[in-house]
Amino acid sequence: MPQIICLGEPIVDMVANEPSPDLINARHFTKAAGGAPMNVAAAIAKLGGSAGIICKAGGDHFGDYLRLTLESLGVDTDHFLQDPTYSTQLAFVAKDEQGVPDFAFHVKRSADTYLEPEDLNLEYLADAQVFHFGTISLIHEPARSATLEALHHAQDQGLLISLDPNFRPSLWPSAAEPVRTMLTLVEECDLLKVSEEELCLVTGEQDLERGAALACERGPELVLVTLGEKGAYFRREDGVSGMVPGFAVQVVDTVGCGDTFVAATLLQLNQHEKDVSDLSPEDLSEMVRFANAAAAITATGPGVMGSLPDRAAVEALMRTASGSAPSPVP
């Protein structure tokens, strides 16, 4: 059985081949496997970890493509469900010259939103160590109930609970609802990975250090804040914190870098075989440095799954890159 289980939305990304100010002007697209939990599972497997996915795709060629892509990377797909009644979600993406994306989702109610509690085989979680999820699967019923049932079962089984909100307000019925959902789920997780924007939404605090401290007070044992090219900041509930610089690389595409970051973090935590509270400041800094390196490599190629690094590539970048020295703060 996989050690790390991800639950969430399987999506086929249709990415514009050339920079464009919006989707209206984009002309040619390349198909790529996507969906944040899918990316996380794929990145874990590519790094040599044991990952599985719980999701529902359509019983169509796009669903087949996603499943086969995951299998080719070594992800367990025993609970990758396909239902011919519904269609797999397609996300069209165009980026301007500055890399700012314009998104459009093709299917209003795609197969992933119809994952039902009855679809879950909770024994799949019995031998796992980590359960990772986001908020997209909580937008619609019955997927919302299925996600919460899996979450609560994972908690009962003592799994480490990892949350990456993947804040997408345009997908929700109202602007306030995703924020309310994030605030509720922050109290349910052990590890919270957020962007600076998401940290501000969760805490109402613009300052990075104060915001991370407030987030820890809401429940997570460890908060990780990704900062793009600047690297990442971590804070544990006991106050141990640190800023870990990023790696200088030639950036091609930043989509999915956060997913690779959280995947590398979860892999490291699982392989440490220690509770988060038992990790030294140096352990935490080195863990985040590894995650920064993995995310940086992902940014050097187009698409996510075709640019995922293996462990050897990450370790090579860590050895050869200048800077990126960890700076834990007791």
C-alpha atoms as one frame of an Amber mdcrd trajectory, in Angstrom:
protein
   0.000   0.000   0.000   1.226   3.561  -0.692   2.710   5.536   2.192   1.365
   8.909   1.023  -2.218   9.222  -0.231  -3.406  12.274  -2.172  -7.077  13.037
  -2.782  -8.408  15.546  -5.264  -9.108  16.713  -8.760  -7.672  15.101 -11.924
  -7.376  17.747 -14.639  -6.011  17.857 -18.167  -4.258  21.189 -18.698  -4.366
  22.673 -22.188  -1.478  25.132 -22.099  -0.959  27.837 -24.721   2.302  27.305
 -26.583   3.160  30.994 -26.920   2.770  33.926 -24.504  -0.619  35.556 -24.855
  -2.377  38.329 -22.905  -5.432  36.102 -22.544  -7.120  32.974 -23.814  -8.972
  34.920 -26.481  -5.735  35.505 -28.362  -4.104  32.129 -27.680  -4.106  29.821
 -30.693  -2.129  26.618 -30.132  -2.182  24.458 -27.005  -0.290  21.482 -25.612
  -1.994  18.813 -23.515  -0.531  18.068 -20.072  -1.608  16.071 -17.035  -2.510
  18.275 -14.087  -4.538  18.863 -10.965  -2.681  19.785  -7.771  -3.114  16.480
  -5.863  -2.165  14.586  -9.028   0.984  16.676  -9.342   1.892  15.997  -5.717
   1.455  12.236  -6.083   3.457  12.220  -9.327   6.280  14.272  -7.807   6.517
  11.977  -4.782   6.756   8.920  -7.025   9.342  10.551  -9.304  11.459  11.351
  -6.240  11.379   7.691  -5.258   8.531   7.756  -2.761   5.394   5.660  -2.416
   2.268   7.568  -3.480  -1.322   6.804  -4.349  -4.260   8.867  -5.576  -7.965
   8.888  -4.718 -10.003  10.641  -7.402 -12.692  10.319 -10.046 -12.120  11.147
 -13.716 -14.380  10.682 -16.685 -14.606   7.404 -18.520 -13.104   9.115 -21.540
  -9.779   9.410 -23.351  -8.704  12.301 -21.143  -9.291  10.216 -18.022  -7.341
   7.355 -19.594  -4.507   9.763 -20.394  -4.301  10.972 -16.790  -4.375   7.468
 -15.330  -1.718   6.168 -17.712   0.487   9.197 -17.049   0.370   8.570 -13.307
   1.057   4.877 -13.771   4.071   5.643 -15.958   5.527   7.666 -13.086   4.919
   4.942 -10.522   1.829   6.297  -8.753  -0.597   3.693  -7.405  -3.878   4.125
  -9.320  -5.986   1.411  -7.692  -8.339   4.177  -6.508  -8.206   6.307  -9.646
 -11.877   5.895 -10.542 -13.400   6.566 -13.952 -17.103   7.136 -14.568 -18.439
   7.198 -18.153 -21.401   9.306 -17.020 -19.218  12.393 -16.605 -16.389  14.178
 -18.402 -12.836  14.785 -17.238 -12.090  18.418 -16.455 -10.075  20.443 -18.978
  -8.292  23.622 -17.914  -7.168  26.028 -20.626  -4.218  28.194 -19.609  -2.511
  31.117 -21.336   0.268  33.262 -19.871   1.370  36.745 -20.798   4.993  37.862
 -21.181   5.290  38.274 -17.401   3.978  34.765 -16.765   0.610  35.899 -15.393
  -1.899  33.138 -16.244  -5.419  33.338 -17.617  -7.447  30.216 -16.724 -10.708
  28.812 -18.034 -12.269  25.505 -17.012 -14.106  23.788 -19.845 -16.475  21.513
 -17.904 -18.895  23.130 -15.452 -19.449  19.955 -13.388 -16.700  17.472 -14.174
 -16.269  13.902 -12.991 -14.070  14.853 -10.016 -16.971  16.704  -8.372 -18.992
  13.464  -8.324 -16.618  11.473  -6.121 -18.978   9.974  -3.530 -18.412   8.727
   0.025 -19.550   5.321  -1.235 -16.662   5.353  -3.722 -14.108   5.358  -0.919
 -12.329   2.232   0.217 -11.132   3.491   3.576  -8.918   0.442   4.038  -6.697
   2.077   1.430  -5.656   4.520   4.148  -4.958   1.833   6.738  -1.254   1.377
   6.016  -0.522   4.931   4.879   1.429   7.505   6.864   0.303  10.745   5.201
  -2.975  12.083   3.778  -2.727  15.139   1.512  -5.576  17.173   0.039  -6.655
  20.654  -1.082  -9.850  22.683  -1.137 -10.977  22.257  -4.759 -12.645  18.927
  -3.970 -14.794  20.700  -1.358 -16.537  23.057  -3.779 -19.319  20.675  -4.848
 -21.233  17.800  -3.335 -20.838  14.837  -3.226 -17.056  15.310  -3.532 -17.095
  17.578  -0.482 -18.582  14.861   1.718 -16.222  12.256   0.273 -13.205  14.456
   0.983 -14.273  15.144   4.559 -15.013  11.476   5.211 -11.558  10.482   3.961
  -9.990  13.280   6.014 -11.706  12.262   9.236 -10.873   8.599   8.706  -7.237
   9.517   8.100  -7.253  11.505  11.332  -8.751   8.562  13.214  -6.004   6.333
  11.805  -3.313   8.725  13.036  -2.041   9.808   9.613  -0.190  13.080   9.222
  -2.665  15.455   7.569  -1.275  17.786   4.906  -3.235  20.672   3.377  -2.361
  22.875   0.407  -5.451  25.077  -0.076  -4.724  25.873  -3.754  -6.880  28.988
  -3.444  -9.024  29.466  -6.578 -11.852  31.874  -5.625 -13.267  32.036  -9.170
 -14.332  28.389  -8.922 -16.496  28.925  -5.820 -20.109  30.157  -5.675 -19.057
  33.178  -3.586 -15.795  34.929  -2.717 -16.264  34.370   1.012 -16.830  30.614
   0.846 -13.266  29.471  -0.002 -11.881  31.636   2.802 -14.331  30.131   5.300
 -13.418  26.664   4.083  -9.689  27.346   4.422 -10.137  28.686   7.956 -12.011
  25.540   8.968  -9.534  23.139   7.376  -6.467  24.846   8.842  -7.678  23.599
  12.220  -7.807  20.035  10.860  -4.287  19.716   9.433  -0.837  18.954  10.842
   1.084  20.501   7.949  -0.102  23.615   6.151   1.576  24.771   2.936   0.466
  28.191   1.709   1.492  31.052  -0.531   1.893  34.545   0.929  -1.562  35.460
  -0.370  -3.138  32.398   1.238  -1.336  33.090   4.529  -2.817  36.580   4.589
  -6.297  35.208   3.877  -5.990  32.639   6.659  -4.608  35.018   9.286  -5.421
  38.560   8.155  -1.741  39.355   8.718   0.523  40.906   6.075   3.766  40.256
   7.975   5.251  36.867   7.110   6.568  35.887  10.536   3.526  37.084  12.472
   1.219  35.448   9.936   2.986  32.090  10.189   2.864  32.285  13.988  -0.869
  32.998  13.896  -1.431  30.134  11.471   0.353  27.749  13.847  -1.921  28.907
  16.657  -4.922  27.748  14.620  -3.791  24.122  14.657  -1.004  23.063  12.273
   2.176  21.699  13.777   4.191  22.998  10.831   3.471  25.904   8.479   5.361
  26.293   5.198   5.081  29.498   3.170   6.375  29.386  -0.403   7.875  32.653
  -1.631   8.638  32.001  -5.296  12.235  32.698  -6.296  12.977  33.926  -2.758
  12.568  30.402  -1.383  10.371  29.420   1.548   9.738  30.165   5.209   8.881
  27.565   7.838   7.519  27.794  11.351   6.790  25.008  13.803   4.257  25.391
  16.590   7.026  25.587  19.224   8.412  28.721  17.555  11.292  27.158  15.620
  11.379  28.968  12.286  13.628  29.797   9.381  13.947  31.392   5.980  15.462
  29.072   3.382  16.569  30.809   0.149  15.623  29.463  -3.245  17.828  28.329
  -6.116  18.717  30.436  -9.142  17.541  28.629 -12.284  16.397  29.542 -15.781
  12.636  29.674 -15.297  10.390  28.386 -18.074   7.118  27.623 -16.269   6.268
  28.021 -12.577   2.961  26.113 -12.692   3.136  23.158 -10.314   6.251  24.303
  -8.459   4.269  24.564  -5.236   2.981  21.032  -5.761   6.526  19.729  -6.183
   7.553  21.652  -3.073   4.898  20.033  -0.899   5.595  16.611  -2.447   9.287
  16.850  -1.606   8.435  17.976   1.917   6.040  15.086   2.514   8.560  12.616
   1.133  11.231  13.935   3.491   8.914  13.812   6.492   7.860  10.269   5.687
  11.448   9.115   5.264  12.652  10.774   8.474  10.346   8.433  10.418  10.178
  11.085  13.141   7.348  13.243  14.366   7.563  16.849  13.192   8.142  17.869
  16.811  11.260  15.674  16.996  13.016  17.259  14.015  15.887  19.603  14.806
  15.979  23.134  13.329  18.719  21.870  11.017  16.533  18.929   9.926  13.692
  21.305   9.089  15.940  23.694   7.179  17.490  20.909   5.129  14.044  19.464
   4.411  12.840  22.815   3.072  16.067  23.293   1.113  15.460  19.931  -0.600
  11.892  21.023  -1.388  13.126  24.356  -2.776  15.555  22.538  -5.061  12.871
  20.155  -6.330  10.508  23.056  -7.031  13.252  25.007  -8.807  13.965  22.133
 -11.181  10.256  21.838 -11.986  10.315  25.484 -13.095  12.990  24.806 -15.719
  10.707  22.982 -18.156   7.238  23.397 -19.661   4.384  21.651 -17.875   4.575
  19.907 -14.528   4.838  16.153 -14.893   7.339  16.294 -17.724   9.598  18.520
 -15.616   9.498  16.653 -12.313  12.958  15.854 -10.927  14.239  12.607  -9.522
  16.207  12.545  -6.272  19.577  12.520  -8.039  18.764  15.753  -9.874  17.651
  17.460  -6.669  20.748  16.395  -4.771  22.965  17.511  -7.662  21.426  20.996
  -7.621  21.842  21.192  -3.855  25.534  20.326  -4.197  26.350  22.666  -7.040
  24.130  25.706  -6.489  25.552  28.760  -4.810  23.761  30.264  -1.844  20.672
  28.526  -0.506  22.299  28.132   2.881  19.614  27.352   5.474  19.098  29.873
   8.253  17.080  28.375  11.119  15.866  30.729  13.836  15.401  29.112  17.271
